[in-house]
Amino acid sequence: MKKEIFYKPVFLKNEIELKKMLKQKPYISFVDAFSDQLKELFFIENHKYIGEDKNKIYSSEVFKKYCFKKAKNFKYVYYPWNHTIVKTVPKEAYWELKTNRNQDLITVNEQKKLRDFSVGVFGMSVGSNIAFVLTQAGISNSITIADFDELSTTNLNRILAGVHQVGLNKTVIAARRIYEDNPFANVKTMLSGVSIKNLESLLKKGKLKCIIEEIDNIPMKVEVRVLAMKYKIPVIMITDNGDGVVLHVERYDLGHNKIFDKDLNFWKKELSQPISMPRAGQIIMEYIVGVKNVDKKMITSVKRVLNKELISWSQLGSAAILGGVVATVALKQVILGIKKDKSTTKHIHVLE
């Protein structure tokens, strides 16, 4: 019998259910985040006390009355994969805490717009970093993530996971991190990866407003853009390039009609034959990154892969994390209408 894989938190109904679970499973840890959250919320909701001695405030009658008023306004969240139950404030109060330090870099109205913008992130290598940075920034409370692949030890140089998760589906790992960051998130997981059929179903139903594409398969990269063009939604992609990244923004929502600056007939001809690993590498260097822009050490790596001296292309964790940041900034600009270019390609390096 296959073991059930948990990647969604469970909300307990009441204290009776909490006590029952703690009794049945004594190995479960209980974390009271609620008490600390009330201290933060008090100052957020009572500005006149900001700057005063916190210890005096916490022992004051006004704070005690505040806590009494809020005493029953909490949730118990159970994380099955790490055997932890957390007592926390409910959804809206959690959101207020989570996004408070974003002000005024992001206004309240902008934050709501970002939260309500539904995004699909496909490919959970670089994509796992992007998905997490998005949720940290309060973007896409309803996020769709997809990858069929399982974590390997060689992935740990760029995926924020642990050796105890080797063999676990990358989508599951990413979903757990998102839910640990925000238990009230809505994460749709596609453990078998993205396909033309399941992607078109999502787009037809209007479930996605933007695609962040980080898939290794060249034909699927093209098919994703064909569908994005059909349903008029933007596509963002990050390609790691040594210590830097290449950002691609294709605004199919604004009428852009090319794929990596080539028309559809070019890609139909290119994909009419199976694509070998050498040809895939050539396509990435010629049409996606640009040969003159490829890190010289990456070219050495590609040659070694083709000579079967390396098992795969070289990638750095620093670039993967940079990719999460760059994609998030780019998406924020798209959502808030800051950038209106139909197609953008930028080469970004760590030391720039």
C-alpha positions in Angstrom: 0.0 0.0 0.0 1.4 3.4 -1.1 2.1 5.8 1.8 0.0 9.0 1.7 2.0 12.1 1.0 0.9 15.1 2.9 1.4 18.6 1.6 -1.6 20.6 2.9 -2.2 21.6 6.5 -5.2 20.5 8.4 -7.4 23.0 10.4 -8.6 21.5 13.6 -12.2 22.3 14.6 -11.8 23.1 18.3 -9.8 22.5 21.5 -11.4 19.1 22.0 -10.0 17.9 18.7 -6.6 19.4 19.6 -6.4 17.6 23.0 -7.5 14.3 21.4 -4.8 14.6 18.7 -2.1 15.5 21.3 -3.1 12.5 23.4 -3.2 10.1 20.5 0.1 11.4 19.0 2.4 12.5 21.9 5.2 13.1 19.4 3.4 16.2 18.0 4.9 19.5 18.9 2.5 22.4 19.9 3.5 26.0 19.0 1.7 29.0 20.4 2.3 31.6 17.7 -1.0 33.3 18.7 0.4 35.0 21.9 3.3 36.6 20.0 1.0 37.6 17.1 -1.4 39.5 19.5 1.6 41.6 20.7 2.3 42.6 17.1 -1.3 43.2 16.2 -1.8 45.4 19.2 0.7 48.0 17.9 -0.6 47.6 14.3 -4.1 48.4 15.5 -3.2 50.9 18.2 -0.7 53.3 16.7 -0.6 55.7 19.6 1.4 53.2 21.6 4.1 52.8 19.0 7.5 53.7 20.5 6.5 53.1 24.1 8.2 50.5 26.3 6.9 47.2 25.1 7.2 45.4 28.5 5.1 48.1 30.2 2.5 47.9 27.4 2.3 44.1 27.7 1.6 44.3 31.4 -0.9 47.1 31.1 -4.7 46.9 31.5 -5.3 48.1 28.0 -3.3 45.2 26.5 -4.9 42.7 28.8 -8.3 43.9 27.6 -7.2 43.7 24.0 -6.1 40.1 24.5 -9.3 39.2 26.3 -11.3 40.6 23.3 -9.2 38.6 20.8 -8.9 35.4 23.0 -11.3 33.2 20.9 -10.2 34.5 17.5 -7.7 31.9 16.5 -7.1 28.7 14.5 -5.3 25.5 15.1 -3.2 24.4 12.1 -1.8 20.9 11.9 1.2 20.2 9.7 1.2 16.4 9.2 4.6 16.2 7.5 6.5 17.8 10.4 4.2 16.7 13.3 3.5 20.3 14.5 0.3 22.0 15.5 0.3 25.8 15.5 -2.1 28.1 17.2 -2.4 31.2 15.0 -4.6 34.2 14.3 -7.1 33.6 11.5 -6.7 34.4 7.8 -7.2 38.2 7.6 -5.3 39.0 10.7 -2.5 36.7 9.5 -2.4 38.6 6.2 -2.2 41.9 8.0 0.8 40.6 9.9 2.4 39.0 6.9 2.3 42.1 4.7 2.7 44.8 7.3 6.4 45.3 6.6 5.7 45.6 2.9 4.2 49.0 3.5 4.8 51.6 1.9 7.0 49.9 -0.7 3.7 48.2 -1.6 0.5 50.1 -0.9 -2.5 48.4 0.7 -4.5 48.5 -2.6 -1.5 47.2 -4.6 -1.0 44.4 -2.1 -4.6 43.3 -2.6 -4.2 43.4 -6.3 -1.0 41.2 -6.0 -2.7 38.8 -3.7 -5.7 38.2 -6.0 -3.6 37.6 -9.1 -3.5 33.9 -9.8 -0.2 32.5 -11.1 1.0 29.2 -12.4 4.7 28.2 -11.8 5.8 25.2 -13.9 9.1 23.4 -13.1 10.1 23.3 -9.5 13.9 23.6 -9.8 14.4 27.4 -10.3 10.6 27.5 -10.2 10.5 26.4 -6.5 12.5 29.5 -5.6 10.2 31.7 -7.6 7.0 30.2 -6.1 8.3 30.8 -2.6 9.5 34.3 -3.1 6.2 35.2 -4.7 4.3 33.9 -1.7 6.7 35.7 0.7 5.9 39.0 -1.2 2.2 38.4 -0.9 1.7 37.6 -4.6 -0.8 35.0 -5.8 -2.6 33.7 -2.7 -4.0 31.1 -5.2 -1.0 29.6 -6.9 -0.6 26.6 -9.2 2.7 24.7 -9.1 3.7 21.7 -11.2 6.6 19.2 -11.6 6.6 15.4 -12.1 10.2 15.1 -10.9 11.6 13.9 -7.6 14.3 15.6 -5.5 17.8 14.2 -6.0 20.8 15.0 -3.9 22.4 16.9 -6.8 19.4 19.2 -6.8 20.3 20.5 -3.3 22.8 23.0 -4.6 19.8 25.1 -5.9 16.6 23.8 -4.3 16.0 24.9 -0.8 15.2 21.5 0.7 17.0 18.9 2.8 18.5 15.5 2.4 15.6 14.0 4.3 13.4 14.9 1.3 15.4 13.1 -1.3 13.0 11.0 -3.4 10.0 13.3 -2.7 8.2 15.0 -5.5 9.5 18.6 -6.0 6.0 20.0 -6.1 5.2 18.5 -2.7 8.3 20.1 -1.3 7.4 23.5 -2.7 3.8 23.3 -1.5 4.9 22.5 2.0 7.2 25.5 2.1 4.4 27.8 0.9 2.0 26.4 3.5 4.5 26.8 6.3 4.9 30.4 5.2 1.2 31.0 4.9 -1.2 28.3 6.2 -4.1 30.1 4.5 -2.6 30.0 1.0 -4.4 28.1 -1.8 -1.9 25.9 -3.6 -3.0 23.8 -6.5 -0.5 21.0 -7.1 0.1 19.1 -10.3 2.3 16.2 -9.3 2.4 14.7 -12.7 3.7 18.0 -14.2 2.1 20.3 -16.7 0.6 19.0 -20.0 -1.2 20.6 -22.9 -4.5 19.1 -21.7 -4.3 20.2 -18.1 -2.9 23.6 -18.9 -5.6 24.4 -21.5 -8.2 23.3 -18.9 -6.8 25.8 -16.4 -6.6 28.6 -19.0 -10.1 27.9 -20.4 -11.6 28.3 -16.9 -9.7 31.5 -16.3 -7.7 30.0 -13.4 -4.4 31.6 -14.4 -3.5 35.2 -15.1 0.2 34.6 -15.8 2.5 31.6 -16.4 6.0 31.4 -15.0 7.6 28.7 -17.1 10.7 26.8 -15.9 10.3 23.5 -17.8 13.3 21.7 -19.1 11.5 20.3 -22.2 11.9 22.5 -25.2 8.7 21.4 -27.1 6.7 22.0 -23.9 8.2 25.4 -23.5 6.8 26.2 -27.0 3.4 24.6 -26.4 3.0 26.6 -23.2 3.5 29.8 -25.2 1.2 28.7 -27.9 -1.6 28.4 -25.4 -0.6 31.6 -23.6 -0.9 33.4 -26.9 -4.3 31.8 -27.5 -5.7 32.8 -24.1 -3.8 36.1 -24.1 -1.9 35.8 -20.8 1.8 36.8 -20.2 4.6 34.4 -19.7 7.7 35.0 -17.6 10.8 32.8 -17.7 14.2 32.8 -15.9 17.2 31.0 -17.4 20.2 30.7 -15.1 23.5 31.7 -16.7 26.5 31.1 -14.4 26.3 33.6 -11.6 23.5 35.5 -13.4 20.1 35.0 -15.0 18.3 35.8 -18.1 14.8 37.2 -17.7 12.2 36.7 -20.5 8.9 38.5 -20.4 6.5 37.7 -23.2 3.3 39.9 -23.0 0.8 37.8 -25.0 -1.9 39.8 -23.1 -0.7 42.8 -25.0 -0.7 41.2 -28.4 2.9 39.8 -28.6 2.9 37.0 -31.3 6.3 35.5 -31.2 8.0 32.7 -29.2 11.6 33.6 -28.2 11.4 36.2 -30.9 10.7 33.6 -33.6 7.3 33.1 -35.3 5.3 29.9 -34.9 6.2 28.5 -38.3 9.9 28.5 -37.3 9.1 26.4 -34.2 6.8 24.0 -36.1 9.7 23.3 -38.4 12.2 23.1 -35.5 10.0 20.7 -33.6 9.0 18.5 -36.5 11.9 16.2 -35.5 12.8 14.8 -32.0 15.2 17.2 -30.2 18.4 15.6 -29.0 20.3 16.8 -26.0 22.9 18.6 -28.1 20.2 20.3 -30.1 18.4 21.4 -26.9 21.5 23.0 -25.6 22.1 24.7 -29.0 18.5 26.1 -28.9 18.9 27.4 -25.4 22.2 29.2 -26.3 21.1 30.5 -29.7 17.5 31.5 -29.2 17.0 31.9 -25.5 20.2 33.2 -23.9 22.1 34.3 -27.0 25.5 32.8 -27.7 27.4 36.0 -27.1 25.7 36.3 -23.6 26.4 32.7 -22.4 28.8 32.5 -19.5 32.0 31.1 -20.9 32.2 28.5 -18.1 28.7 27.4 -19.1 29.9 26.7 -22.6 32.7 24.5 -21.1 30.0 22.7 -19.1 27.8 22.1 -22.2 30.8 20.6 -24.0 31.5 18.3 -21.1 27.8 17.2 -21.0 27.9 16.4 -24.7 31.1 14.4 -24.1 29.4 12.5 -21.3 31.8 13.9 -18.7 29.0 15.6 -16.7 25.5 14.2 -16.1 23.8 17.5 -16.7 24.2 21.3 -17.3 25.9 23.3 -14.5 23.6 25.4 -12.3 24.3 27.5 -9.2 22.2 28.0 -6.1 23.0 31.7 -6.2 21.5 32.0 -9.7 18.4 30.0 -8.7 17.7 32.3 -5.7 18.5 35.4 -7.9 15.9 34.0 -10.4 13.3 33.9 -7.7 13.9 37.6 -6.8 14.1 38.7 -10.5 10.9 36.9 -11.6 9.0 38.2 -8.6 10.0 41.8 -9.3 9.1 41.4 -13.0 5.7 39.8 -12.2 4.9 42.6 -9.7 5.6 45.2 -12.5 3.3 43.2 -14.9 0.4 43.0 -12.3 0.6 46.7 -11.3 0.9 47.9 -14.9 4.4 49.4 -14.5 5.9 47.7 -17.5 4.0 47.7 -20.9 6.7 46.2 -23.2 5.3 43.4 -25.4 8.5 41.4 -25.1 11.6 41.9 -22.8 14.9 40.0 -22.5 17.3 41.1 -19.8 20.6 39.7 -18.7 21.1 40.1 -15.0 24.3 39.3 -13.0 24.8 39.1 -9.3 27.5 41.8 -9.2 25.8 44.3 -11.5 
